[in-house]
Every structure is written in C-alpha cells, then in structure tokens.
C-alpha cells in the first residue's frame, strides 16, 4: 500500500473538490474550510500509505480528517479494513469534523446495515454530522431507518438542509406513513422542503400533483395502490464549476459521479433524476 503511486498536490486538490461536490457543500464557504484544513498537506505529496497513517493519527484530528477524506475518495476507499475504520470513527470519534467525514465515507462504502449506525448521527449536536448523515442515508437502503428519517423531516427546529436531505432519502421507501409525512411536508414554510417532498412523492407514485397537499390526498384516496407507478430511486449527486486546482491539473480528466441506486436496493423502472433535477438538488443541498 505504501509503495504505490504518489498523490501529488494536484491530485489532492481533485480529491478535495470531489468531496465538496459529493457532500453537497453549498457555495464556496464549505470548500474553503476544507482547503484550510488540509492546505498544508496539499502543498506536498503523499503515498496512499502516508494518507492511511494520517487517517489513523490519534494525536491530530486535522490529519485524521484529511487522511479519511483522501482514503475514502480514492479507488481503494471501499477496502474492508478502511470500512471498519469508518464504522469505528462514526461511533467513537470525538472531533465533529472528522466524524462528519467518516459518516460520509461510511455512506459511500458501507453495507445496508450501516444505515442504522448512520441514522443515530441524525441526533448529533453538530449540524455537519447530521447533514452528512441525512445525505448518507440516501445512498443506503434499509427500511429500519424510516422512523428516524420521518422524525427528522417533521422536526420544525431542524435545519432546512437536513430536512431536505431526509425528504430525498425517504423517496426510496414506498410506505403509507412515508407518503403521509411527505404530503405534510408540502405544508411547511420552506420552499426547499416543499420541493424535495414533491419530488420524492413523484418518485414513489409516478404522479406529480404539485406543491399543494390537497390534490395529493384526493388522488391517494381514489387509488387502491398508490405506489403502482413508482419510479426508480437514484440518490442525487452534486456538480459545480471547474475549480482553479482542477484547471492546474491538466493531466487529469474531469469526471463526476452519476446518480445511482442505493446499496441494498434492487429495482428497475424509470430513472428519477434528470439533469434539471440534479441542478435543483444542488441548490437545495
């Protein structure tokens, strides 16, 4: 592992901005924070082995965060030894920023059962941890977490970004209680939550009755199986303009992760996210 190709600073920059895209950081503030956190590291170079040692560094949370980021966004980030580290970090990491990166990593590389561990993070004190947890649950399919997602969606004291992410995650669960909760979310005061709920309802039913609850309820009362026209659920991904670091790294081709079916969910049918949908998701977080 330690003797492989070196991760030069241009590649570190690509990994960093890739994380910003995948985690849905809005605007430049979140990415600038990330750049500051691993700025010193990005000025040098490191082998994969060195990145792993950073991830395991118990004395320096900044190194743990940078190392976890570099490993989890690498082609070998899903290796079982690293997945075990993500799980342990989600459970025991005291630093909230390291924990948030670990939650994101476990959502990308974990098993469906890891959704239970991630769902516990929806009750974390730190916004970043809760936000990463809600987004991670879009990538893992495990019906046991539905009650926690419903509680988060209904929580009027929760941040809108987290409620939006929870509404999107619920779009993979064709259940009556999910339908009712999403319809109720159409009545909230935040348009971003309304729109996320509408899109999840459209995914679950194959219908689109707009942003008002009553048309949805009338339709629901008139059908025997509201989920007969269910569309294929794909977790959303995030895009942004090419960064300065990416322009410098002219030797590396630019690519983005495509929306995909969550781990643990096997289904076919029509695709959920179009290009315009992805743009709307990027705005809503």
DRENDO-1510 file (C-alpha; in Angstrom, 1 decimal, always signed):
<recs>
REC; n; res; u; v; w
REC; 1; UNK; +0.0; +0.0; +0.0 .
REC; 2; UNK; +2.8; +2.4; +0.9 .
REC; 3; UNK; +4.8; +1.9; -2.2 .
REC; 4; UNK; +2.2; +2.9; -4.8 .
REC; 5; UNK; +1.9; +6.0; -7.0 .
REC; 6; UNK; +2.3; +9.2; -5.1 .
REC; 7; UNK; -0.7; +11.5; -4.7 .
REC; 8; UNK; +0.7; +14.8; -5.9 .
REC; 9; UNK; -0.8; +18.1; -4.8 .
REC; 10; UNK; -2.9; +18.5; -7.9 .
REC; 11; UNK; -4.5; +15.1; -7.2 .
REC; 12; UNK; -5.1; +16.0; -3.6 .
REC; 13; UNK; -6.9; +19.1; -4.8 .
REC; 14; UNK; -9.0; +17.0; -7.1 .
REC; 15; UNK; -9.9; +14.6; -4.2 .
REC; 16; UNK; -10.8; +17.6; -2.0 .
REC; 17; UNK; -13.1; +19.3; -4.5 .
REC; 18; UNK; -14.6; +15.9; -5.3 .
REC; 19; UNK; -15.5; +15.6; -1.7 .
REC; 20; UNK; -17.1; +19.1; -1.7 .
REC; 21; UNK; -19.2; +18.0; -4.7 .
REC; 22; UNK; -20.2; +14.7; -3.3 .
REC; 23; UNK; -21.1; +16.1; +0.1 .
REC; 24; UNK; -23.2; +18.9; -1.4 .
REC; 25; UNK; -21.4; +21.8; +0.2 .
REC; 26; UNK; -23.2; +24.9; -1.0 .
REC; 27; UNK; -21.2; +27.9; -2.2 .
REC; 28; UNK; -17.5; +28.3; -1.6 .
REC; 29; UNK; -17.5; +28.6; +2.2 .
REC; 30; UNK; -17.6; +24.9; +2.9 .
REC; 31; UNK; -14.9; +24.1; +0.4 .
REC; 32; UNK; -12.7; +26.9; +1.6 .
REC; 33; UNK; -12.9; +25.4; +5.1 .
REC; 34; UNK; -11.8; +22.1; +3.7 .
REC; 35; UNK; -8.9; +23.7; +1.8 .
REC; 36; UNK; -7.7; +25.4; +5.0 .
REC; 37; UNK; -8.0; +22.1; +6.9 .
REC; 38; UNK; -5.7; +20.2; +4.5 .
REC; 39; UNK; -3.9; +23.1; +2.9 .
REC; 40; UNK; -0.5; +22.3; +4.4 .
REC; 41; UNK; -0.9; +18.7; +3.3 .
REC; 42; UNK; -1.9; +19.6; -0.2 .
REC; 43; UNK; +1.4; +21.5; -0.7 .
REC; 44; UNK; +3.4; +18.4; -0.5 .
REC; 45; UNK; +2.8; +14.8; -1.7 .
REC; 46; UNK; +1.9; +11.5; -0.1 .
REC; 47; UNK; +1.7; +7.9; -0.9 .
REC; 48; UNK; -1.5; +6.0; -0.1 .
REC; 49; UNK; +0.3; +4.6; +2.9 .
REC; 50; UNK; +1.1; +8.1; +4.2 .
REC; 51; UNK; -2.6; +9.1; +3.7 .
REC; 52; UNK; -3.6; +6.0; +5.7 .
REC; 53; UNK; -1.2; +6.9; +8.5 .
REC; 54; UNK; -2.8; +10.3; +8.7 .
REC; 55; UNK; -6.2; +8.7; +9.0 .
REC; 56; UNK; -5.1; +6.7; +11.9 .
REC; 57; UNK; -3.3; +9.5; +13.7 .
REC; 58; UNK; -4.8; +9.7; +17.2 .
REC; 59; UNK; -2.9; +12.9; +18.1 .
REC; 60; UNK; -4.1; +15.2; +15.3 .
REC; 61; UNK; -7.8; +15.5; +14.2 .
REC; 62; UNK; -6.8; +17.6; +11.2 .
REC; 63; UNK; -4.7; +14.7; +9.9 .
REC; 64; UNK; -7.4; +12.2; +10.7 .
REC; 65; UNK; -9.9; +14.3; +8.7 .
REC; 66; UNK; -7.6; +14.8; +5.7 .
REC; 67; UNK; -6.5; +11.2; +5.8 .
REC; 68; UNK; -10.0; +9.9; +5.9 .
REC; 69; UNK; -11.0; +12.2; +3.1 .
REC; 70; UNK; -8.2; +11.1; +0.9 .
REC; 71; UNK; -8.7; +7.4; +1.5 .
REC; 72; UNK; -12.5; +7.4; +1.3 .
REC; 73; UNK; -12.5; +9.2; -2.1 .
REC; 74; UNK; -9.7; +7.0; -3.5 .
REC; 75; UNK; -10.4; +4.0; -5.8 .
REC; 76; UNK; -9.5; +1.7; -2.9 .
REC; 77; UNK; -11.6; +3.5; -0.3 .
REC; 78; UNK; -14.1; +0.7; +0.0 .
REC; 79; UNK; -11.5; -1.9; +1.2 .
REC; 80; UNK; -12.9; -3.7; +4.2 .
REC; 81; UNK; -10.1; -2.5; +6.6 .
REC; 82; UNK; -11.0; +1.1; +5.8 .
REC; 83; UNK; -14.7; +0.5; +6.0 .
REC; 84; UNK; -14.1; -0.9; +9.5 .
REC; 85; UNK; -12.3; +2.3; +10.4 .
REC; 86; UNK; -15.2; +4.4; +9.1 .
REC; 87; UNK; -17.6; +2.5; +11.3 .
REC; 88; UNK; -15.3; +2.8; +14.4 .
REC; 89; UNK; -14.9; +6.5; +13.7 .
REC; 90; UNK; -18.6; +7.1; +13.4 .
REC; 91; UNK; -19.1; +5.5; +16.8 .
REC; 92; UNK; -16.2; +6.9; +18.7 .
REC; 93; UNK; -14.6; +9.9; +17.0 .
REC; 94; UNK; -14.7; +13.0; +19.4 .
REC; 95; UNK; -14.0; +15.6; +16.7 .
REC; 96; UNK; -17.2; +16.5; +14.8 .
REC; 97; UNK; -15.5; +17.4; +11.6 .
REC; 98; UNK; -13.6; +14.1; +11.5 .
REC; 99; UNK; -16.9; +12.3; +12.4 .
REC; 100; UNK; -18.8; +14.1; +9.6 .
REC; 101; UNK; -16.2; +12.9; +7.0 .
REC; 102; UNK; -16.4; +9.4; +8.4 .
REC; 103; UNK; -20.2; +9.4; +8.2 .
REC; 104; UNK; -19.9; +10.4; +4.5 .
REC; 105; UNK; -17.3; +7.7; +3.9 .
REC; 106; UNK; -19.5; +5.0; +5.5 .
REC; 107; UNK; -22.5; +6.1; +3.4 .
REC; 108; UNK; -20.4; +5.6; +0.3 .
REC; 109; UNK; -18.7; +2.4; +1.2 .
REC; 110; UNK; -20.8; +0.7; +3.9 .
REC; 111; UNK; -23.4; -2.1; +3.9 .
REC; 112; UNK; -27.2; -1.5; +4.2 .
REC; 113; UNK; -27.0; -2.4; +7.9 .
REC; 114; UNK; -24.6; +0.5; +8.4 .
REC; 115; UNK; -27.6; +2.8; +7.9 .
REC; 116; UNK; -28.7; +2.1; +11.5 .
REC; 117; UNK; -25.4; +3.4; +12.8 .
REC; 118; UNK; -25.6; +6.4; +10.5 .
REC; 119; UNK; -29.2; +7.2; +11.5 .
REC; 120; UNK; -28.0; +7.6; +15.1 .
REC; 121; UNK; -26.0; +10.6; +13.9 .
REC; 122; UNK; -29.2; +12.4; +12.9 .
REC; 123; UNK; -29.4; +13.2; +16.6 .
REC; 124; UNK; -25.9; +14.6; +16.9 .
REC; 125; UNK; -25.3; +18.1; +18.3 .
REC; 126; UNK; -23.3; +19.2; +15.3 .
REC; 127; UNK; -25.0; +20.3; +12.1 .
REC; 128; UNK; -22.3; +19.0; +9.8 .
REC; 129; UNK; -22.6; +15.5; +11.3 .
REC; 130; UNK; -26.4; +15.5; +11.0 .
REC; 131; UNK; -26.3; +16.8; +7.4 .
REC; 132; UNK; -23.8; +14.2; +6.3 .
REC; 133; UNK; -25.9; +11.5; +8.0 .
REC; 134; UNK; -29.0; +12.5; +6.1 .
REC; 135; UNK; -27.2; +12.5; +2.8 .
REC; 136; UNK; -25.5; +9.2; +3.6 .
REC; 137; UNK; -28.9; +7.6; +4.1 .
REC; 138; UNK; -29.8; +8.5; +0.5 .
REC; 139; UNK; -27.1; +6.0; -0.5 .
REC; 140; UNK; -28.1; +3.1; +1.7 .
REC; 141; UNK; -31.4; +1.3; +1.6 .
REC; 142; UNK; -32.5; -0.1; +5.0 .
REC; 143; UNK; -36.2; +0.2; +6.0 .
REC; 144; UNK; -35.5; +0.2; +9.7 .
REC; 145; UNK; -34.2; +3.8; +9.5 .
REC; 146; UNK; -37.5; +5.1; +8.1 .
REC; 147; UNK; -38.9; +6.2; +11.6 .
REC; 148; UNK; -35.7; +8.3; +12.2 .
REC; 149; UNK; -35.9; +9.9; +8.8 .
REC; 150; UNK; -39.6; +10.7; +9.4 .
REC; 151; UNK; -38.8; +12.3; +12.8 .
REC; 152; UNK; -36.1; +14.4; +11.2 .
REC; 153; UNK; -38.3; +15.6; +8.4 .
REC; 154; UNK; -41.1; +16.6; +10.8 .
REC; 155; UNK; -38.8; +18.4; +13.2 .
REC; 156; UNK; -39.5; +22.1; +12.8 .
REC; 157; UNK; -36.5; +23.0; +14.8 .
REC; 158; UNK; -34.1; +21.2; +12.5 .
REC; 159; UNK; -32.1; +23.0; +9.8 .
REC; 160; UNK; -33.9; +23.1; +6.4 .
REC; 161; UNK; -30.9; +21.4; +4.6 .
REC; 162; UNK; -31.1; +18.4; +6.8 .
REC; 163; UNK; -34.9; +18.1; +6.4 .
REC; 164; UNK; -34.5; +18.4; +2.6 .
REC; 165; UNK; -31.9; +15.6; +2.6 .
REC; 166; UNK; -34.2; +13.5; +4.8 .
REC; 167; UNK; -37.1; +14.1; +2.4 .
REC; 168; UNK; -34.9; +13.0; -0.5 .
REC; 169; UNK; -33.8; +9.8; +1.4 .
REC; 170; UNK; -37.5; +8.9; +2.0 .
REC; 171; UNK; -38.1; +8.8; -1.7 .
REC; 172; UNK; -36.9; +5.2; -1.8 .
REC; 173; UNK; -39.5; +3.8; +0.7 .
REC; 174; UNK; -43.0; +3.1; -0.7 .
REC; 175; UNK; -44.9; +3.2; +2.6 .
REC; 176; UNK; -48.1; +4.8; +3.5 .
REC; 177; UNK; -46.6; +6.6; +6.5 .
REC; 178; UNK; -43.9; +8.0; +4.2 .
REC; 179; UNK; -46.4; +9.2; +1.8 .
REC; 180; UNK; -48.4; +11.0; +4.5 .
REC; 181; UNK; -45.3; +12.6; +6.0 .
REC; 182; UNK; -44.1; +13.9; +2.6 .
REC; 183; UNK; -47.6; +15.3; +1.9 .
REC; 184; UNK; -47.5; +17.0; +5.3 .
REC; 185; UNK; -44.0; +18.5; +4.4 .
REC; 186; UNK; -45.7; +20.3; +1.5 .
REC; 187; UNK; -47.3; +22.5; +4.1 .
REC; 188; UNK; -44.1; +23.7; +5.7 .
REC; 189; UNK; -42.9; +27.3; +5.2 .
REC; 190; UNK; -39.6; +26.4; +3.4 .
REC; 191; UNK; -39.9; +26.0; -0.3 .
REC; 192; UNK; -36.8; +23.8; -0.5 .
REC; 193; UNK; -38.5; +21.3; +1.8 .
REC; 194; UNK; -41.7; +21.5; -0.2 .
REC; 195; UNK; -39.9; +20.8; -3.4 .
REC; 196; UNK; -37.9; +17.9; -2.0 .
REC; 197; UNK; -41.1; +16.4; -0.7 .
REC; 198; UNK; -42.9; +16.8; -4.0 .
REC; 199; UNK; -40.1; +15.1; -5.9 .
REC; 200; UNK; -40.0; +12.2; -3.5 .
REC; 201; UNK; -43.7; +11.8; -3.8 .
REC; 202; UNK; -43.3; +11.8; -7.6 .
REC; 203; UNK; -40.7; +9.1; -7.3 .
REC; 204; UNK; -42.8; +7.0; -5.0 .
REC; 205; UNK; -46.0; +7.2; -7.1 .
REC; 206; UNK; -45.1; +8.2; -10.7 .
REC; 207; UNK; -47.5; +11.1; -10.2 .
REC; 208; UNK; -47.0; +14.8; -9.9 .
REC; 209; UNK; -49.8; +16.8; -8.2 .
REC; 210; UNK; -47.7; +19.9; -7.4 .
REC; 211; UNK; -46.8; +21.6; -4.1 .
REC; 212; UNK; -50.3; +21.7; -2.5 .
REC; 213; UNK; -51.3; +18.8; -0.2 .
REC; 214; UNK; -55.0; +18.5; -1.1 .
REC; 215; UNK; -54.5; +17.3; -4.7 .
REC; 216; UNK; -52.2; +14.6; -3.5 .
REC; 217; UNK; -54.6; +13.5; -0.8 .
REC; 218; UNK; -57.6; +13.4; -3.2 .
REC; 219; UNK; -55.6; +11.3; -5.6 .
REC; 220; UNK; -54.4; +9.0; -2.8 .
REC; 221; UNK; -57.9; +8.4; -1.6 .
REC; 222; UNK; -59.0; +7.4; -5.1 .
REC; 223; UNK; -56.5; +4.7; -5.9 .
REC; 224; UNK; -56.1; +1.2; -4.5 .
REC; 225; UNK; -52.3; +1.0; -4.9 .
REC; 226; UNK; -50.6; +4.5; -4.7 .
REC; 227; UNK; -47.2; +3.0; -5.4 .
REC; 228; UNK; -48.1; +1.1; -8.6 .
REC; 229; UNK; -46.3; +3.7; -10.8 .
REC; 230; UNK; -43.2; +4.0; -8.6 .
REC; 231; UNK; -40.1; +5.3; -10.4 .
REC; 232; UNK; -36.6; +4.1; -9.9 .
REC; 233; UNK; -34.9; +5.9; -7.0 .
REC; 234; UNK; -31.4; +7.2; -7.6 .
REC; 235; UNK; -29.5; +9.1; -4.9 .
REC; 236; UNK; -28.6; +12.6; -6.1 .
REC; 237; UNK; -25.0; +13.8; -6.8 .
REC; 238; UNK; -23.7; +17.3; -7.0 .
REC; 239; UNK; -21.9; +19.3; -9.7 .
REC; 240; UNK; -20.2; +22.7; -9.7 .
REC; 241; UNK; -17.9; +24.8; -11.9 .
REC; 242; UNK; -14.4; +23.6; -12.5 .
REC; 243; UNK; -12.0; +24.8; -9.8 .
REC; 244; UNK; -8.7; +26.5; -10.0 .
REC; 245; UNK; -6.9; +23.4; -8.8 .
REC; 246; UNK; -8.7; +21.3; -11.5 .
REC; 247; UNK; -7.6; +23.7; -14.2 .
REC; 248; UNK; -4.0; +23.4; -12.9 .
REC; 249; UNK; -4.2; +19.6; -13.0 .
REC; 250; UNK; -4.4; +19.5; -16.8 .
REC; 251; UNK; -3.2; +15.9; -16.8 .
REC; 252; UNK; -6.3; +14.6; -15.1 .
REC; 253; UNK; -9.6; +14.2; -16.9 .
REC; 254; UNK; -12.6; +15.7; -15.2 .
REC; 255; UNK; -15.4; +13.3; -14.2 .
REC; 256; UNK; -18.4; +13.3; -11.9 .
REC; 257; UNK; -20.2; +10.5; -10.0 .
REC; 258; UNK; -23.5; +9.6; -11.6 .
REC; 259; UNK; -26.8; +9.2; -9.6 .
REC; 260; UNK; -27.2; +5.6; -8.7 .
REC; 261; UNK; -29.3; +3.1; -6.9 .
REC; 262; UNK; -28.6; +2.9; -3.2 .
REC; 263; UNK; -26.7; -0.1; -1.8 .
REC; 264; UNK; -29.3; -2.7; -0.7 .
REC; 265; UNK; -32.0; -1.6; -3.1 .
REC; 266; UNK; -32.6; -3.6; -6.3 .
REC; 267; UNK; -35.1; -2.2; -8.7 .
REC; 268; UNK; -35.7; -1.2; -12.2 .
REC; 269; UNK; -38.0; +1.2; -14.0 .
REC; 270; UNK; -37.8; +4.8; -15.0 .
REC; 271; UNK; -35.0; +7.0; -13.8 .
REC; 272; UNK; -35.7; +9.6; -11.2 .
REC; 273; UNK; -33.1; +12.3; -11.7 .
REC; 274; UNK; -32.8; +14.3; -14.9 .
REC; 275; UNK; -30.1; +17.0; -15.4 .
REC; 276; UNK; -32.6; +19.7; -14.3 .
REC; 277; UNK; -33.4; +17.7; -11.2 .
REC; 278; UNK; -29.7; +17.4; -10.3 .
REC; 279; UNK; -29.4; +21.2; -10.6 .
REC; 280; UNK; -32.3; +21.7; -8.2 .
REC; 281; UNK; -30.8; +19.2; -5.7 .
REC; 282; UNK; -27.5; +21.1; -5.8 .
REC; 283; UNK; -29.4; +24.3; -4.8 .
REC; 284; UNK; -31.4; +22.5; -2.1 .
REC; 285; UNK; -28.5; +20.6; -0.5 .
</recs>
